[in-house]
Amino acid sequence: MRFNFKLYLKTIKFAFFKSEGTPAKLSPKRFFINLFIFLFWPAWMLSMRIAYLFDNLFYPDHQDQNIKEPVFIVGNFRSGTTFLHRLLTKDLHSTSFTSWELYLAPSVIGRKFYQWLMKINRAVGNPARWVIGLFNRIVEKETYMHKIGLNEAEEDGQVFFQIWSSFHLLAFFPFPKLIKEYIYYDDQIPEEVKERDMQYYSEIIKKHIYAHDGKRYISKNPSHSPKVKTLHHQFPDAKFINIVRNPLQVIPSSISLFSKHCHTYGNPENEYNLQETVIEHSKHWYLYPHQYLKTLPSNQYVRVLYKDLVADPESTIRDIYGRFNFEISPKFAEILRAEAKKAKSFKSEHSYSLSKMGLSKKRIEREFQFVNRQLES
């Protein structure tokens, strides 16, 4: 397994010895969370490595699985990536990781095992539905943004947790210095780390596609935004969708997201945290993906405005499929029409106070002028 051991040790150092003055300062709660993560994670990884060995033994054909024209949805956090992702995965010709596949069974043999268990479960009256329902209700109660459930399509950034090489570590370990290079992945991550990351990622995608009968793979991952060049080099025929949303909506929502992570896993003194880190990565992730992706052939890249997506999802998806030369099946067309009706009644329930975050509308408008020009063009 291509594991970033250097970053793992660095994380332990920050978590236990350099946390003072951070949202993850060492309190009793934080100490036990650290202990749980650093004890649970090796056991989780060991079980995965054993499962991957069995994959090679019993399902060696998965290694030859072709990854044809994967689709990568990029853009800042809170830009509508989840909405678009879950809409695209309603196409039966496409597939994406669900939560249970990501966390319980990224291996082929793991999926076969759970599918076998579910067959037995259905034969005896489906008692597992109570456990799954309870889990989904607990998660839904605790989640603070998009809907999460075992069978919901989920972003595949968690794949990189498995090799401890991810910007998403910030959610559990809010130390900006720890993940700063990942903000500028293509430019600052060493080549050998990129190569390890992409080899592992390719292996996991192959397993997933193999288990789903060769369907088109759809990835949604905001932290892919700074690595579009690396992804393109790894998957030369990949398609990219870059979603752009107004910074006045993205910035406070992203700060709220990471602040709630801080409160879930620690006892920060402030209500809001990581404001400057959010602003820094948001600037780069607004600029960089388009700068690189606009050089690709027109049938490999499309930029989508969030306001257009929510106003008319059917037309937006049809435009994307037309650009990528994908066919819309009658069943998917029916789903799109239904989603278009739902979109008309959608209203966001989130509202934020910039002043409580130590920010102002004027500052965001000033620092993100370049995005407003993109939105107006």
C-alpha positions in Angstrom: 0.0 0.0 0.0 1.4 3.4 -1.0 1.3 5.1 2.4 2.6 8.6 3.3 4.4 7.5 6.4 6.2 10.9 6.7 2.9 12.8 6.9 1.5 10.3 9.3 4.3 10.8 11.8 4.0 14.6 11.3 0.3 14.4 12.1 1.1 12.5 15.3 3.6 15.2 16.2 1.1 18.0 15.7 -1.8 16.2 17.3 0.0 15.5 20.6 2.8 18.0 20.8 2.0 21.1 18.7 -1.7 21.6 19.2 -1.6 24.6 21.7 -3.3 27.6 20.3 -5.1 25.7 17.6 -8.7 24.5 17.3 -7.4 21.0 18.2 -5.6 21.9 21.4 -5.1 18.8 23.6 -8.1 18.5 25.9 -9.4 15.2 27.3 -11.9 14.9 24.5 -9.2 15.6 21.9 -6.7 13.2 23.5 -9.1 10.3 23.2 -10.1 11.2 19.7 -6.5 11.3 18.7 -5.9 8.0 20.4 -8.9 6.4 18.7 -7.8 7.5 15.3 -4.2 6.5 15.6 -5.2 3.1 17.0 -8.2 2.4 14.8 -6.6 3.5 11.6 -3.8 0.9 11.5 -6.3 -1.9 12.2 -8.6 -0.5 9.4 -5.6 -0.5 7.0 -4.5 -4.0 7.9 -8.0 -5.3 7.2 -7.9 -3.6 3.8 -4.5 -4.9 2.9 -5.6 -8.4 3.6 -8.7 -7.9 1.5 -6.6 -6.5 -1.4 -4.4 -9.6 -1.2 -7.6 -11.7 -1.6 -8.6 -9.6 -4.5 -5.4 -10.4 -6.3 -5.9 -14.1 -5.5 -9.6 -14.6 -6.3 -10.3 -11.7 -8.7 -7.1 -11.1 -10.6 -9.0 -9.8 -13.7 -9.8 -6.6 -11.9 -6.2 -5.5 -12.4 -6.9 -5.4 -16.2 -10.0 -3.4 -15.8 -10.1 -0.4 -18.3 -10.9 3.0 -16.8 -12.5 4.7 -19.8 -13.4 8.4 -19.8 -13.9 8.9 -16.0 -15.6 12.1 -15.1 -14.1 14.3 -12.4 -16.3 17.0 -10.8 -14.1 19.7 -9.2 -14.7 23.1 -7.7 -14.6 24.6 -4.2 -16.4 23.2 -1.2 -20.1 24.2 -1.0 -20.3 24.9 -4.8 -23.0 22.5 -5.7 -20.6 19.6 -6.4 -22.7 17.1 -4.4 -26.0 18.1 -6.1 -24.4 17.6 -9.6 -22.7 14.4 -8.5 -25.8 12.7 -7.2 -27.7 13.8 -10.2 -25.2 12.3 -12.6 -25.1 9.0 -10.7 -28.8 8.6 -11.3 -27.7 7.6 -14.8 -27.6 3.8 -14.8 -24.6 3.8 -17.1 -22.6 5.6 -14.4 -21.3 4.6 -11.0 -19.7 6.2 -8.0 -18.7 5.2 -4.5 -21.4 5.0 -1.9 -20.5 5.5 1.8 -20.5 1.8 2.6 -18.2 1.0 -0.3 -15.7 3.7 0.7 -15.5 2.8 4.4 -16.5 -0.8 4.6 -15.6 -2.5 1.3 -13.3 -0.7 -1.2 -12.1 -4.2 -2.1 -13.8 -6.5 -4.6 -14.0 -9.4 -2.1 -15.3 -7.1 0.6 -18.2 -6.1 -1.6 -18.9 -9.7 -2.5 -18.9 -10.6 1.2 -21.4 -7.8 2.1 -23.6 -8.7 -0.8 -23.6 -12.3 0.4 -24.6 -11.1 3.9 -27.4 -9.0 2.5 -28.8 -12.0 0.6 -29.0 -13.9 3.8 -30.4 -10.8 5.5 -33.2 -10.6 2.9 -33.9 -14.3 3.2 -34.6 -14.0 7.0 -36.8 -10.9 6.8 -34.3 -8.1 6.3 -33.4 -7.3 10.0 -30.5 -5.2 8.8 -32.9 -2.5 7.6 -33.3 -1.5 11.3 -29.5 -1.2 11.8 -29.1 0.7 8.5 -32.0 2.9 9.3 -30.7 3.7 12.8 -27.3 4.5 11.4 -28.7 6.8 8.7 -30.9 8.6 11.2 -27.9 9.2 13.6 -25.7 10.4 10.7 -28.5 12.6 9.3 -29.0 14.2 12.8 -25.3 14.9 13.2 -24.4 16.0 9.7 -24.2 19.7 8.9 -24.3 19.9 5.2 -25.4 17.4 2.5 -27.4 14.2 3.2 -25.2 11.3 4.2 -26.2 7.6 4.3 -24.7 4.2 3.7 -26.2 4.0 0.2 -25.7 7.6 -0.8 -23.2 8.5 -3.4 -20.2 10.1 -1.7 -17.0 11.9 -2.7 -14.0 9.7 -3.1 -11.6 12.0 -1.4 -11.8 9.6 1.5 -9.8 7.1 -0.6 -6.7 9.1 0.1 -7.3 8.8 3.9 -6.4 5.2 3.4 -2.8 6.2 2.4 -2.7 9.3 4.6 -2.2 11.7 1.8 -5.1 14.1 1.6 -6.2 17.7 2.2 -9.2 16.2 4.0 -7.0 15.5 7.0 -7.8 19.1 7.9 -11.3 18.0 9.0 -9.8 15.9 11.7 -6.5 17.6 12.3 -7.1 21.4 11.9 -3.4 22.3 11.5 -3.0 24.4 8.3 0.7 23.9 8.1 0.1 20.1 8.0 -1.8 20.2 4.7 -0.6 23.4 3.1 1.2 21.6 0.2 -2.1 19.9 -0.6 -3.7 23.3 -1.4 -1.3 23.6 -4.3 -1.1 19.8 -5.1 0.2 20.0 -8.7 2.9 22.5 -7.8 4.1 21.6 -4.4 3.5 17.8 -3.7 6.7 15.8 -4.6 6.5 13.8 -7.7 7.1 10.5 -5.9 4.1 11.2 -3.6 1.9 12.1 -6.6 2.9 8.9 -8.3 2.1 6.8 -5.2 -1.3 8.6 -4.8 -2.3 8.1 -8.4 -1.2 4.4 -8.5 -3.3 3.7 -5.5 -6.3 5.8 -6.7 -6.2 4.0 -10.1 -6.2 0.6 -8.3 -9.2 1.5 -6.2 -11.2 2.9 -9.2 -10.4 -0.3 -11.1 -11.8 -2.4 -8.2 -14.9 -0.2 -8.2 -15.6 -0.3 -11.9 -14.9 -4.1 -12.0 -17.5 -4.6 -9.2 -20.0 -2.5 -11.2 -19.7 -4.3 -14.5 -17.5 -1.7 -16.3 -19.8 1.4 -15.9 -18.5 4.9 -16.3 -16.8 6.2 -13.2 -18.0 9.6 -11.7 -15.8 11.3 -9.1 -16.8 14.3 -7.0 -14.1 15.7 -4.9 -13.4 19.4 -4.2 -9.8 18.6 -3.1 -9.2 17.3 -6.7 -9.3 21.0 -7.8 -5.6 21.6 -7.2 -4.6 18.3 -8.8 -6.3 18.4 -12.2 -3.0 18.3 -14.1 -1.9 15.2 -12.2 -5.3 13.6 -12.8 -5.2 14.4 -16.5 -1.8 12.8 -16.8 -3.0 9.7 -15.0 -6.3 9.5 -17.0 -5.6 11.2 -20.4 -9.2 10.7 -21.7 -10.9 12.0 -18.5 -13.7 14.5 -18.6 -13.7 17.4 -16.1 -16.6 19.5 -14.8 -15.6 22.6 -12.9 -18.4 24.2 -10.8 -18.2 27.9 -10.0 -20.4 29.5 -7.3 -20.5 33.1 -5.9 -17.7 33.5 -3.2 -20.2 35.3 -1.0 -22.0 32.0 -0.7 -19.0 29.6 -0.8 -16.7 31.3 1.7 -19.0 31.5 4.7 -20.5 28.1 4.0 -17.0 26.5 3.8 -15.9 28.2 7.0 -19.0 26.9 8.8 -18.3 23.4 7.5 -14.7 23.3 8.8 -15.6 25.0 12.0 -18.2 22.4 12.7 -15.6 19.7 12.1 -13.4 21.5 14.7 -16.2 21.4 17.3 -17.1 17.8 16.5 -13.5 16.5 17.1 -12.3 19.0 19.7 -13.1 22.0 22.0 -12.0 25.1 20.1 -12.4 28.4 21.9 -13.9 30.2 19.0 -17.2 29.6 17.2 -15.5 29.9 13.8 -12.1 28.6 12.8 -9.7 28.2 9.8 -11.0 31.4 8.1 -7.7 32.3 6.5 -7.0 28.7 5.3 -10.5 28.6 3.7 -9.8 31.9 1.9 -6.4 30.7 0.8 -7.4 27.4 -0.7 -10.6 28.9 -2.2 -8.6 31.5 -4.2 -6.4 28.9 -5.7 -9.2 26.4 -6.4 -11.2 29.1 -8.1 -8.3 30.1 -10.4 -6.1 27.0 -11.0 -8.6 24.4 -12.3 -9.8 26.6 -15.1 -6.3 27.8 -16.0 -5.2 24.3 -16.7 -8.5 22.7 -17.9 -9.2 25.3 -20.5 -6.2 24.0 -22.5 -7.9 20.6 -23.0 -10.1 19.7 -26.0 -13.6 21.1 -25.7 -15.0 17.5 -25.3 -13.0 17.0 -22.1 -13.9 20.1 -20.1 -17.0 22.1 -19.2 -17.4 24.9 -16.7 -20.7 25.1 -15.0 -22.1 28.0 -13.0 -24.0 27.0 -9.9 -26.8 29.4 -10.5 -27.5 27.8 -13.9 -27.3 24.3 -12.4 -29.9 24.9 -9.7 -32.1 27.0 -12.0 -32.3 24.4 -14.7 -30.5 21.1 -13.9 -32.0 19.3 -16.9 -30.6 21.8 -19.5 -27.2 21.9 -17.6 -26.9 18.1 -17.7 -27.9 17.9 -21.3 -25.3 20.5 -22.1 -22.6 18.5 -20.3 -23.6 15.2 -22.0 -23.6 17.0 -25.4 -20.1 18.4 -24.8 -18.8 15.0 -23.6 -20.6 13.0 -26.4 -22.5 11.0 -23.8 -25.9 9.5 -24.6 -28.9 10.3 -22.4 -31.1 7.2 -22.0 -34.9 7.6 -21.9 -34.9 6.6 -18.2 -32.3 9.2 -17.3 -34.2 11.8 -19.3 -37.3 11.1 -17.3 -35.2 11.5 -14.1 -33.8 14.8 -15.3 -37.3 16.2 -15.9 -38.4 15.2 -12.4 -35.3 16.8 -10.9 -36.0 20.0 -12.9 -39.4 20.3 -11.1 -37.8 19.7 -7.7 -35.2 22.4 -8.3 -37.8 25.1 -8.8 -39.0 24.6 -5.2 -35.5 24.3 -3.6 -34.5 26.9 -1.1 -31.3 26.8 1.0 -31.8 26.6 4.7 -28.3 27.9 5.6 -27.6 31.5 6.6 -24.3 32.9 8.0 -23.0 36.0 9.7 -19.8 37.2 8.1 -19.2 39.6 11.0 -19.2 36.6 13.5 -16.6 35.0 11.3 -14.4 38.1 11.4 -15.0 38.8 7.8 -16.9 41.4 5.7 -18.7 41.4 2.4 -16.4 44.1 1.2 -13.3 42.0 1.9 -14.7 38.9 0.0 -15.8 41.0 -2.9 -12.3 42.7 -3.1 -10.2 39.5 -2.8 -12.4 37.5 -5.2 -13.0 40.1 -7.9 -11.6 37.7 -10.5 -14.4 35.2 -9.7 -17.1 37.8 -10.1 -15.7 38.5 -13.6 -15.9 34.8 -14.4 -19.5 34.7 -13.2 -20.5 37.6 -15.3 -18.8 36.5 -18.5 
